[in-house]
Amino acid sequence: VLCGPLERFGLVAFSYLAILFAYHYLLGPFYLYHLLGCVSVFGVFIAFALRSCPRKMLWVFAVFALFAGLMPGIPWALLGGKTSNPIAYHNPGMSTKLFYQLKYGQEPKMWEFINTHCLKSAILTHENRHLLFDPSIKLVHFDDWEVQQVWGKSKVERLARLRELGVKYYLFIPFEKDHPINARLGHAEWVQDGTLELIFQAGDAVLYRFRE
């Protein structure tokens, strides 16, 4: 019988997990990180496991948890979970521009071009690093709710929706290909049929302009 507070909370946590998994597999099969909310309740299930452990084992676990918090916890908090080459720590005091050049190669040239030539405009892209761009530039994503409404529609309807959103440019970044859901807009054909005009390329990043 579920009578204790921990058991009751465990049931709530399990229900939360079930709802998230149902959402991902039945309603929103876009990105796995939609399930990251599950992490917030893992501690409840760990608590169930620890209840049956001898006291000495609890001390071992406590020391391990503290060590994990210090290493790699602190370095990851400082560097970011996706940092694989901490250049700035090998070369302290470098300028932001030099850091971007060393870490991202040709990409900063694209950011500079956009911030110079695409002010007060909207860009269709998978790029989500908004702070790299001037505040007057709006990033419109393939899976934004307004864009999803024209998935599978005719070319005329899709282009009309983008015009309503003020989109004048399309920025391709390689990471876009890692998310096949982006292809549902059908924008790849626009590169082939001349709807999109290439205006700048930096490394693998390519900027197109919609022809009027």
DOMIVEX-602003 format. One record per residue: residue number from 1; x, y, z of N, C-alpha, C in turn. Coordinates in Angstrom, 3 decimals, padded with zeros to 6 digits. Example, Ala and Ser with C-alpha at 12.3 -4.5 7.8 and 13.67 -1.06 7.14 Angstrom:
 fifi      n_x      n_y      n_z     ca_x     ca_y     ca_z      c_x      c_y      c_z
    1  013.190 -005.690  007.800  012.300 -004.500  007.800  013.200 -003.300  007.800
    2  012.850 -002.250  007.080  013.670 -001.060  007.140  012.900  000.030  007.870
REM end
This chain:
 fifi      n_x      n_y      n_z     ca_x     ca_y     ca_z      c_x      c_y      c_z
    1  000.846 -001.183  000.000  000.000  000.000  000.000  000.888  001.241  000.000
    2  000.583  002.194 -000.892  001.346  003.433 -000.941  000.824  004.369  000.139
    3  001.509  004.350  001.288  001.008  005.146  002.402  001.978  006.232  002.837
    4  003.291  006.009  002.623  004.274  006.988  003.058  004.391  008.150  002.088
    5  004.892  009.292  002.571  005.038  010.463  001.691  006.015  010.216  000.542
    6  007.083  009.444  000.805  008.053  009.174 -000.251  007.436  008.316 -001.344
    7  006.638  007.319 -000.930  005.986  006.458 -001.914  004.989  007.241 -002.759
    8  004.234  008.110 -002.104  003.249  008.907 -002.845  003.941  009.851 -003.826
    9  005.038  010.461 -003.374  005.764  011.357 -004.271  006.417  010.573 -005.406
   10  006.846  009.342 -005.109  007.408  008.493 -006.152  006.389  008.196 -007.236
   11  005.145  007.991 -006.836  004.085  007.740 -007.808  003.858  008.971 -008.686
   12  003.893  010.149 -008.071  003.744  011.388 -008.837  004.895  011.541 -009.833
   13  006.119  011.242 -009.364  007.288  011.356 -010.233  007.197  010.380 -011.399
   14  006.764  009.151 -011.113  006.628  008.163 -012.178  005.568  008.595 -013.192
   15  004.478  009.167 -012.706  003.427  009.655 -013.611  003.954  010.772 -014.499
   16  004.785  011.639 -013.923  005.382  012.735 -014.689  006.258  012.183 -015.812
   17  007.063  011.161 -015.490  007.899  010.531 -016.507  007.042  009.932 -017.621
   18  005.978  009.261 -017.241  005.108  008.622 -018.228  004.487  009.655 -019.161
   19  004.084  010.791 -018.616  003.486  011.848 -019.437  004.501  012.393 -020.433
   20  005.749  012.609 -019.984  006.780  013.135 -020.874  007.078  012.167 -022.017
   21  007.199  010.888 -021.685  007.478  009.906 -022.730  006.307  009.803 -023.705
   22  005.087  009.871 -023.192  003.916  009.827 -024.071  003.908  011.034 -024.997
   23  004.252  012.202 -024.444  004.300  013.413 -025.273  005.309  013.246 -026.400
   24  006.504  012.755 -026.046  007.563  012.661 -027.055  007.200  011.686 -028.166
   25  006.725  010.519 -027.807  006.501  009.477 -028.808  005.165  009.606 -029.540
   26  004.197  010.267 -028.922  002.879  010.336 -029.543  002.540  011.711 -030.110
   27  002.995  012.770 -029.450  002.551  014.106 -029.836  003.644  014.977 -030.438
   28  004.854  014.883 -029.932  005.890  015.816 -030.387  007.191  015.140 -030.733
   29  007.235  014.292 -031.768  008.456  013.543 -032.090  009.484  014.398 -032.829
   30  009.951  015.457 -032.188  010.892  016.353 -032.847  012.318  016.158 -032.323
   31  012.539  016.445 -031.054  013.888  016.419 -030.502  013.908  015.660 -029.183
   32  014.955  014.873 -028.978  015.061  014.090 -027.753  015.186  014.964 -026.512
   33  015.721  016.182 -026.648  015.905  016.994 -025.449  014.578  017.462 -024.855
   34  013.459  017.176 -025.526  012.166  017.443 -024.908  011.981  016.603 -023.646
   35  012.768  015.535 -023.526  012.638  014.645 -022.375  013.557  015.031 -021.222
   36  014.300  016.119 -021.343  015.233  016.491 -020.284  014.531  016.768 -018.955
   37  013.253  017.086 -019.025  012.521  017.306 -017.782  012.513  016.085 -016.885
   38  012.727  014.900 -017.474  012.777  013.673 -016.673  013.886  013.724 -015.630
   39  014.972  014.413 -015.959  016.122  014.453 -015.058  015.738  015.034 -013.703
   40  014.775  015.942 -013.705  014.411  016.624 -012.459  013.811  015.689 -011.417
   41  013.322  014.522 -011.836  012.705  013.613 -010.866  013.531  012.353 -010.633
   42  014.699  012.245 -011.270  015.525  011.060 -011.069  015.943  010.907 -009.609
   43  016.126  012.038 -008.933  016.538  011.978 -007.530  015.557  011.219 -006.662
   44  014.284  011.256 -007.022  013.267  010.533 -006.253  013.517  009.032 -006.321
   45  013.831  008.534 -007.519  014.059  007.100 -007.677  015.386  006.678 -007.051
   46  016.375  007.573 -007.079  017.641  007.279 -006.405  017.410  007.160 -004.903
   47  016.520  008.002 -004.380  016.214  007.950 -002.946  015.637  006.592 -002.558
   48  014.800  006.017 -003.416  014.252  004.687 -003.138  015.375  003.655 -003.039
   49  016.355  003.749 -003.954  017.462  002.792 -003.950  018.327  002.955 -002.703
   50  018.564  004.197 -002.299  019.439  004.444 -001.151  018.808  004.011  000.169
   51  017.503  003.936  000.221  016.840  003.546  001.471  017.237  002.145  001.919
   52  017.577  001.293  000.963  017.908 -000.093  001.297  019.409 -000.323  001.433
   53  020.215  000.734  001.295  021.668  000.588  001.367  022.162  000.670  002.814
   54  023.226 -000.079  003.148  023.841  000.055  004.475  024.391  001.471  004.660
   55  024.559  001.886  005.901  025.004  003.245  006.185  026.379  003.529  005.577
   56  027.279  002.531  005.597  028.607  002.739  005.022  028.522  003.016  003.522
   57  027.601  002.338  002.855  027.427  002.573  001.426  026.903  003.980  001.161
   58  026.077  004.479  002.068  025.568  005.842  001.915  026.699  006.855  001.992
   59  027.673  006.611  002.883  028.822  007.515  002.986  029.667  007.468  001.711
   60  029.830  006.266  001.158  030.583  006.137 -000.099  029.879  006.918 -001.208
   61  028.566  006.783 -001.266  027.806  007.505 -002.280  027.908  009.012 -002.075
   62  027.864  009.455 -000.815  027.946  010.890 -000.518  029.286  011.466 -000.969
   63  030.379  010.727 -000.696  031.710  011.189 -001.113  031.797  011.240 -002.638
   64  031.255  010.216 -003.295  031.271  010.186 -004.760  030.468  011.351 -005.343
   65  029.296  011.626 -004.759  028.458  012.726 -005.244  029.174  014.062 -005.080
   66  029.870  014.238 -003.946  030.616  015.474 -003.718  031.751  015.607 -004.726
   67  032.458  014.515 -004.976  033.562  014.535 -005.938  033.048  014.855 -007.341
   68  031.906  014.242 -007.713  031.337  014.491 -009.039  030.909  015.943 -009.184
   69  030.467  016.552 -008.083  030.075  017.957 -008.135  031.263  018.873 -008.362
   70  032.431  018.478 -007.818  033.634  019.297 -007.970  034.351  019.017 -009.287
   71  034.380  017.758 -009.685  035.082  017.357 -010.905  034.315  016.204 -011.549
   72  033.596  016.389 -012.645  033.716  017.524 -013.576  032.683  018.632 -013.400
   73  031.949  018.658 -012.301  030.861  019.621 -012.159  031.265  021.069 -012.350
   74  032.285  021.522 -011.610  032.700  022.926 -011.692  033.269  023.274 -013.069
   75  034.200  022.467 -013.626  034.691  022.799 -014.979  033.582  022.879 -016.020
   76  032.621  021.969 -015.942  031.526  022.003 -016.915  030.661  023.236 -016.715
   77  030.479  023.639 -015.466  029.688  024.840 -015.204  030.377  026.073 -015.782
   78  031.711  026.088 -015.752  032.469  027.228 -016.271  032.574  027.206 -017.789
   79  032.801  026.017 -018.351  033.065  025.901 -019.784  031.811  025.661 -020.611
   80  030.807  025.036 -020.010  029.628  024.636 -020.771  029.741  023.176 -021.164
   81  028.621  022.485 -021.141  028.621  021.054 -021.397  029.075  020.655 -022.785
   82  028.984  021.569 -023.765  029.335  021.229 -025.142  030.759  021.645 -025.508
   83  031.508  022.166 -024.555  032.858  022.628 -024.850  033.820  021.451 -024.868
   84  034.414  021.179 -026.021  035.360  020.072 -026.146  036.796  020.561 -026.303
   85  036.976  021.854 -026.601  038.315  022.405 -026.802  038.403  023.768 -026.114
   86  038.729  023.792 -024.826  038.730  025.049 -024.061  039.885  025.969 -024.438
   87  039.802  026.558 -025.627  040.882  027.388 -026.151  041.182  028.569 -025.242
   88  040.136  029.201 -024.738  040.329  030.407 -023.937  041.154  030.131 -022.689
   89  041.071  028.914 -022.147  041.825  028.591 -020.940  043.287  028.302 -021.257
   90  043.567  027.959 -022.505  044.955  027.754 -022.915  045.615  029.072 -023.298
   91  044.798  030.075 -023.634  045.317  031.372 -024.076  044.558  032.491 -023.371
   92  044.785  032.676 -022.072  044.019  033.689 -021.320  044.284  035.101 -021.828
   93  043.236  035.931 -021.799  043.384  037.327 -022.173  043.153  037.631 -023.633
   94  042.814  036.624 -024.443  042.611  036.877 -025.867  041.325  037.671 -026.087
   95  041.241  038.342 -027.225  040.054  039.120 -027.560  038.912  038.189 -027.951
   96  037.700  038.709 -027.860  036.529  037.921 -028.251  036.610  037.519 -029.719
   97  037.043  038.442 -030.563  037.128  038.166 -031.998  038.105  037.035 -032.285
   98  039.259  037.040 -031.608  040.251  035.987 -031.823  039.745  034.653 -031.289
   99  039.061  034.691 -030.158  038.508  033.460 -029.592  037.509  032.825 -030.556
  100  036.602  033.646 -031.102  035.624  033.127 -032.055  036.313  032.544 -033.288
  101  037.361  033.213 -033.741  038.072  032.744 -034.929  038.726  031.389 -034.677
  102  039.350  031.227 -033.507  040.027  029.971 -033.189  039.032  028.838 -032.952
  103  037.921  029.160 -032.328  036.964  028.115 -031.962  036.010  027.761 -033.096
  104  035.570  028.774 -033.867  034.520  028.536 -034.853  034.988  028.657 -036.302
  105  036.252  028.920 -036.530  036.761  028.975 -037.899  036.174  030.123 -038.697
  106  035.499  029.796 -039.812  034.964  030.810 -040.722  033.611  031.376 -040.286
  107  032.953  030.723 -039.334  031.608  031.151 -038.938  031.512  032.622 -038.533
  108  032.460  033.158 -037.757  032.346  034.566 -037.356  032.249  035.537 -038.528
  109  032.811  035.171 -039.679  032.693  036.032 -040.856  031.234  036.142 -041.293
  110  030.499  035.038 -041.152  029.080  035.059 -041.485  028.322  035.949 -040.512
  111  028.618  035.836 -039.228  027.939  036.669 -038.231  028.188  038.147 -038.508
  112  029.435  038.472 -038.851  029.782  039.862 -039.130  029.047  040.376 -040.368
  113  028.960  039.530 -041.396  028.263  039.931 -042.621  026.784  040.186 -042.335
  114  026.162  039.277 -041.593  024.737  039.422 -041.279  024.493  040.672 -040.448
  115  025.345  040.916 -039.472  025.173  042.089 -038.612  025.439  043.396 -039.348
  116  026.028  043.303 -040.521  026.296  044.501 -041.321  025.240  044.717 -042.399
  117  024.789  043.620 -043.034  023.930  043.742 -044.214  022.480  043.309 -044.007
  118  022.158  042.714 -042.871  020.802  042.180 -042.690  020.075  042.800 -041.497
  119  020.420  044.016 -041.161  019.783  044.674 -040.022  018.291  044.875 -040.280
  120  017.513  044.812 -039.217  016.063  045.034 -039.262  015.370  044.090 -040.245
  121  015.808  042.839 -040.250  015.192  041.852 -041.140  015.017  040.537 -040.390
  122  014.277  039.613 -041.001  014.060  038.288 -040.420  014.777  037.250 -041.273
  123  015.375  036.262 -040.605  016.165  035.242 -041.293  015.613  033.864 -040.954
  124  015.306  033.089 -041.976  014.895  031.697 -041.794  016.148  030.865 -041.554
  125  016.197  030.122 -040.451  017.423  029.402 -040.118  017.195  028.397 -039.002
  126  018.151  027.496 -038.849  018.175  026.601 -037.694  019.061  027.181 -036.591
  127  019.771  028.242 -036.892  020.637  028.905 -035.916  019.801  029.428 -034.751
  128  020.245  029.156 -033.521  019.489  029.632 -032.360  020.335  030.443 -031.378
  129  021.529  030.836 -031.804  022.376  031.664 -030.930  022.036  033.135 -031.173
  130  020.908  033.538 -030.644  020.355  034.864 -030.920  021.307  035.996 -030.531
  131  022.058  035.808 -029.464  022.886  036.899 -028.955  024.079  037.210 -029.855
  132  024.325  036.383 -030.855  025.405  036.677 -031.797  025.014  037.793 -032.765
  133  023.713  038.046 -032.857  023.228  038.956 -033.885  022.653  040.237 -033.286
  134  022.601  041.253 -034.118  022.037  042.536 -033.712  020.588  042.344 -033.248
  135  020.171  043.055 -032.192  018.798  042.893 -031.681  017.711  043.164 -032.714
  136  018.031  043.903 -033.771  017.015  044.206 -034.785  016.778  043.030 -035.731
  137  017.613  041.991 -035.638  017.505  040.829 -036.520  016.676  039.746 -035.834
  138  015.663  039.256 -036.531  014.787  038.218 -035.985  015.112  036.881 -036.639
  139  015.300  035.850 -035.822  015.540  034.505 -036.335  014.225  033.734 -036.352
  140  013.849  033.256 -037.529  012.631  032.464 -037.698  013.052  031.023 -037.955
  141  012.544  030.094 -037.140  012.984  028.703 -037.235  011.967  027.841 -037.978
  142  012.458  026.758 -038.551  011.628  025.874 -039.363  010.480  025.261 -038.566
  143  010.704  025.062 -037.258  009.662  024.438 -036.446  008.933  025.441 -035.559
  144  009.075  026.734 -035.839  008.244  027.720 -035.147  006.776  027.419 -035.446
  145  005.915  027.704 -034.497  004.508  027.339 -034.650  003.896  027.939 -035.914
  146  004.225  029.199 -036.202  003.644  029.849 -037.379  004.114  029.189 -038.675
  147  005.342  028.679 -038.663  005.888  028.034 -039.862  005.337  026.621 -040.011
  148  005.140  025.935 -038.903  004.600  024.570 -038.968  003.252  024.516 -039.680
  149  002.495  025.592 -039.597  001.151  025.596 -040.173  001.150  025.428 -041.695
  150  002.299  025.685 -042.338  002.340  025.556 -043.803  003.194  024.380 -044.260
  151  003.612  023.520 -043.329  004.296  022.296 -043.744  003.371  021.493 -044.658
  152  003.902  021.043 -045.774  003.114  020.229 -046.687  002.185  021.016 -047.592
  153  002.139  022.339 -047.416  001.275  023.162 -048.267  002.004  023.490 -049.580
  154  001.328  024.175 -050.473  001.924  024.529 -051.759  003.057  025.534 -051.563
  155  003.892  025.644 -052.579  005.006  026.585 -052.516  004.503  028.010 -052.313
  156  003.430  028.361 -052.993  002.876  029.711 -052.877  002.471  030.008 -051.438
  157  001.820  029.043 -050.790  001.365  029.243 -049.410  002.544  029.326 -048.448
  158  003.553  028.498 -048.669  004.720  028.515 -047.783  005.471  029.837 -047.890
  159  005.671  030.302 -049.113  006.377  031.567 -049.300  005.559  032.741 -048.763
  160  004.243  032.659 -048.917  003.381  033.727 -048.413  003.487  033.836 -046.894
  161  003.544  032.693 -046.211  003.662  032.725 -044.752  004.995  033.343 -044.326
  162  006.070  032.995 -045.028  007.371  033.568 -044.688  007.391  035.073 -044.929
  163  006.721  035.514 -045.990  006.643  036.962 -046.240  005.863  037.652 -045.125
  164  004.805  036.991 -044.636  004.039  037.553 -043.519  004.912  037.727 -042.281
  165  005.868  036.819 -042.119  006.773  036.876 -040.968  007.955  037.806 -041.217
  166  008.002  038.413 -042.390  009.069  039.359 -042.701  010.378  038.727 -043.114
  167  010.362  037.446 -043.473  011.594  036.734 -043.820  012.115  037.183 -045.179
  168  013.372  037.601 -045.209  014.019  038.006 -046.456  015.241  037.150 -046.782
  169  015.751  036.422 -045.768  016.979  035.652 -045.956  016.809  034.241 -045.397
  170  017.646  033.347 -045.899  017.729  031.980 -045.370  019.192  031.689 -045.078
  171  019.487  031.369 -043.821  020.846  031.040 -043.406  020.954  029.536 -043.189
  172  021.769  028.887 -044.013  022.015  027.451 -043.842  023.227  027.253 -042.948
  173  023.089  026.391 -041.941  024.216  025.964 -041.121  024.240  024.441 -041.138
  174  025.416  023.824 -041.094  025.507  022.358 -041.204  024.658  021.611 -040.177
  175  024.508  022.177 -038.980  023.757  021.506 -037.915  022.297  021.285 -038.300
  176  021.834  022.030 -039.286  020.452  021.880 -039.751  020.183  020.458 -040.233
  177  021.179  019.827 -040.852  020.996  018.487 -041.408  020.849  017.419 -040.327
  178  021.259  017.739 -039.104  021.134  016.771 -038.015  019.712  016.674 -037.490
  179  018.827  017.541 -037.977  017.437  017.548 -037.526  016.524  017.439 -038.756
  180  016.236  016.225 -039.196  015.445  016.012 -040.421  014.083  016.694 -040.400
  181  013.574  016.998 -039.210  012.261  017.639 -039.127  012.256  018.972 -039.869
  182  013.441  019.606 -039.987  013.527  020.895 -040.680  013.100  020.792 -042.144
  183  013.305  019.621 -042.736  013.027  019.452 -044.166  011.540  019.529 -044.485
  184  010.682  019.473 -043.469  009.242  019.482 -043.731  008.765  020.795 -044.354
  185  009.558  021.843 -044.216  009.171  023.105 -044.855  009.355  023.026 -046.369
  186  010.222  022.122 -046.832  010.441  021.967 -048.268  011.278  023.070 -048.882
  187  012.127  023.706 -048.084  012.896  024.843 -048.584  014.090  024.434 -049.442
  188  014.491  023.159 -049.389  015.649  022.720 -050.180  015.411  022.932 -051.674
  189  014.168  022.766 -052.117  013.858  022.926 -053.539  014.030  024.367 -053.999
  190  013.932  025.303 -053.061  014.039  026.717 -053.440  015.458  027.096 -053.837
  191  016.436  026.360 -053.309  017.822  026.601 -053.720  018.010  026.160 -055.169
  192  017.354  025.052 -055.523  017.505  024.499 -056.862  016.743  025.293 -057.917
  193  015.557  025.796 -057.571  014.732  026.451 -058.598  014.961  027.961 -058.700
  194  015.922  028.482 -057.933  016.254  029.897 -058.060  015.453  030.830 -057.178
  195  014.561  030.282 -056.352  013.814  031.135 -055.424  014.761  031.810 -054.438
  196  015.829  031.093 -054.096  016.842  031.618 -053.183  018.114  031.945 -053.959
  197  018.670  033.101 -053.670  019.885  033.570 -054.333  021.035  033.605 -053.330
  198  022.114  032.897 -053.623  023.274  032.875 -052.732  023.945  034.246 -052.743
  199  024.142  034.803 -051.548  024.782  036.119 -051.485  026.069  036.120 -050.664
  200  026.264  035.092 -049.804  027.505  035.060 -049.026  027.714  033.663 -048.466
  201  028.986  033.256 -048.409  029.330  031.957 -047.835  030.585  032.098 -046.997
  202  030.563  031.488 -045.818  031.720  031.481 -044.925  031.867  030.070 -044.374
  203  032.865  029.349 -044.853  032.999  027.953 -044.462  031.813  027.160 -044.974
  204  031.155  026.428 -044.076  029.991  025.628 -044.459  028.677  026.391 -044.291
  205  028.737  027.583 -043.736  027.527  028.395 -043.564  027.261  029.187 -044.844
  206  025.999  029.176 -045.285  025.638  029.838 -046.538  024.418  030.727 -046.303
  207  024.498  031.959 -046.795  023.384  032.899 -046.661  022.744  033.126 -048.024
  208  021.422  032.934 -048.079  020.658  033.146 -049.301  019.678  034.301 -049.091
  209  019.287  034.916 -050.197  018.255  035.952 -050.164  017.078  035.492 -051.013
  210  015.871  035.700 -050.500  014.677  035.362 -051.267  014.507  036.372 -052.397
  211  014.352  035.869 -053.597  014.106  036.755 -054.732  012.691  037.313 -054.634
  212  012.538  038.549 -055.001  011.212  039.188 -054.948  010.291  038.598 -056.017
REM end
